[in-house]
Amino acid sequence: MYEKLKPEPPTPPDEICPCDRQYPIVLCYALTNNPIRCIECDRELPPERLQPIPEMVEVIATWRRFYSCFYVLWLDSGEF
C-alpha cells in the first residue's frame, strides 16, 4: 500500500527516525520517494509508522512529484 513512498534503494537504517515518541512530521523533499520526516530528528519516517489511509498516501506522493518537478527545474536553471 505504501509503494509510492518507498525509496529505491531502501533508506539505510541509520537514516530512519529512531525516536521513541511520536513527534510531529514535516514533508521535506530530499531527492527520495519518501518526503515524510520527523520534526525532532529530521530523519525519514517510514509510512508504516504513521499508517496513513490510501488517499493520504496518494496526496503525499502527488505533492512529492509536484515539488520534485520544481526542485529539479531550479537545480537545472543555473544562473540567469
N, C-alpha and C positions, 0 to 999 in steps of 0.2 A: 504494500500500500504506500510505502514511503520512497519508492524507487526514484521519483522525480527530485528528491532531496538528497540522494546518496551520491557522494563524491566518487569519482574514478581517478586514481586508485583510492581505496578507503583511507580515511584520515588516520594517521598514526595515533596510537593510544595516548602519547604524551601531549597531543594537541586537542584532546577531548576534555570537556569540563569535568574536573574532579570534585566539584563542590557537593557536599552532603546535603546542604539545604537547597531548596528551590528558590533561586533568585529570579528577579525579572529578566526578561530576554530582550534582545535587540536584533533587528535584521541588519546585517552588515555584509555587503558584497566583498568577498575575499578571494575571487578567482576560483571558486569552488561551487558545487551544486547546492551545498547546504549553507544558507545565509544566517541560520539561527545561532546566535551567540549568547553566552551567559554574560550578564552585565557586570558581574562581580569579577570573574577571572578572564573575560574576553576570549574564551576558547569556544570551539564548536560544541553545540549541544545536540546530541543525536535526537532526531524527531521521535524516536521510540519513548524517550523520557517524557515528552510532552503529550504524546498520543493525540495529535490534532485530528479532527474529523477530516474525511477526504476532501471536502470543499475547501477547508483551510489549507491543506497541502497544495491544492491547485492554485490558490491565491498566492501563497508564498512562492511557489515555483514560477508563476507568471511574473511576480514582482522581480524575482531574481533574473529572469530572462530579459525583462524590460530594462532593468538597471544595468545589466551586462552590456546591452547594446550601446547605451550612452557612455559607459565607462570605457569600453574598447574604442569608441569613436574619439573620446577625449584623449586617450593614450596615443592614438594614431594621428591626431591632428597636428602635433608638432607646434612650432611657433608660427603665429600668423603675422 
